[in-house]
């Protein structure tokens, strides 16, 4: 069997990177024919030229996609993995591609495992729903397991191993003094040093730690604080906050900004601390607490979420009574209630640990015992995967049809563009039937196509029936940031299908029941989106022209005065006949524009929230004019918003497409058709 692991780069510095590395260290590669690792993040360390890895490393493209979700889908789509395991990341990270993952699972029949944290104080319906399609959901804290187990019978508690666990240990007093004096040159043994570690400032709440430190310092002037976080480049400007609290030389030390620490450097830092201070609002699993306890450092920590199981009988747990809020991105940012450490309890605990050596020694001993016991109870990745292999062998794989399936969910223009691919696909798969799957309302477009053997309704449950599936829109285009490219949409379909582009084809059927003028122009006012892609001034375009106007489109399109109204009266193939026999056309960026380009009808295309460089039709450029708004004049964010303004609101006083002059349109159409109007 083949295994695909998905998570952060095993040579990174984050907790999730270390989790991936730790699991790979314990993985029995002999159990699998091939092991691949897809990296959602970049490596923090250079490749190890002297280490031959037993797995194939795949790095995602994060240029327009910080977590590489589009690359991830493409990897899964092309993968031959029987088991796919997501490691470390919150399930909300994949919320935007959940539907695609479910469809891929149905089609490829892999066993889906996810090892994830849960750190919210309540149970949210989104999380319950995200867990449902996962075959083996594994939460990596007892807190999370107890919170979620009643909502999913398949849920497991999986305790992951600590990366480089054997390197975390207490130094002798002599080595400790030497290391501390080299790292913190102005601190002697007489100073008491608290340490705060936390990359995720929104969750770690560093201001609370800083505030509590300065409150404690009022009665204990011999204490200092080390902040292992981005003081000036993180979420908060902690430099300013430190200045507000009256920070003086020697009070607070900060790590070099941007510096990433190796395990060895972290061990040196922990051993230089007299006490670790943790003020987290919530945790899925705090590696920092484990690492510090293994280094013999007393712990003061927020007694909440997964931390309760680590600090019980091992550290001083701070009661969390203060109301706070923390952001979550599902997929847009919102804030949920949480509880923060009580400031006075923090100050009291810091004072106790500093002034009572016996308490410190007890915390050191208890911390070492608890951390070592925790490590003894880590779960076996090979046992988990063995269960997945058994589950995979019980999955009934239906015999695949030899037919080839082409999928295009929507919409009319996209369905039309896919027709370029059929000839190349049929030539590649000789003697195989080509079945086209789309929504019923678009099936007329590909009816009687010479390369299509059957047209079926869109139904994701049927995808698994076919041995070969082409779904360029669903697996490549839709999940990607294609709208930011300088590549035409029409060229992407043959590119991703790896075929030579054929002509765009639709069979034209004459609408005999409709009396049409001998010569006429086509007008079209609404491209699907009635707010952002609707042109309201087409009456002025057709006013006082020499040729009659025929309006095509949907029943809800803006009506044009003095035009033959065929809205909602034509099928797609009848619309093609009407377009083919027109002298010229003025249409919105949508299906009619691609129709005109394919049929060679002279056309003026009006663009609004989408740029012509991407969504323009394919055809003879001498017969097409593209008119776009002047974004510098009419658009506040100076960009094509695709109908989704950056602030999530309608920021246009008038949709930009309506700033295109009717006179300009009329003049350009007149040039195209030789001055006939």
Secondary structure, DSSP 8 states (H G I E B T S, - for coil): -EEEEEES-TTSSSHHHHHHHHHHHH--GGG-SEEEEEESS--SS---TT---SSEEEE---SS-TT-HHHHHHHHHH---SEEEEESS-GGGGGGGHHHHHHHHHHH--EEEEEE----SS--HHHHHHHHT-SEEEESSHHHHHHHGGG-TT-EE-----TTGGG-----HHHHHHHHHHHSTT--TTSEEEEEE-S-HHHH-HHHHHHHHHHHHTT-TTEEEEEES-TTTSSS-HHHHHHHTT--TTTEEE--TT----HHHHHHHHHH-SEEEE--S--S--HHHHHHHHTT-EEEEE--GGGHHHHTTTSEEE-EEEEEEEEEESSSEEEEEEEEE-HHHHHHHHHHHHH-HHHHHHHHHHHHHHHHHHHHT---HHHHHHHHHHHHHHS-----EEEEEEE--S-HHHHHHHGGGHHHHHHHSTT--EEEEE-GGGHHHHTT-TT-SEEEE--GGGGGGEEEEE-HIIIIITTTTGGGSSS-HHHHHHHHHTS------------TTS---SSEEEE--B-S-TTTSB-S-HHHHHTT-SSEEEE-S-TTS---TTEEE-TTTS-HHHHHHHHHT-SEEEEETTHHHHHHHHHT--EEEE-SSS-HHHH---S-GGGEEEE---HHHH-TTSS--TT--TTSS---SS-GGGGS-HHHHHHHHHHHTTS--
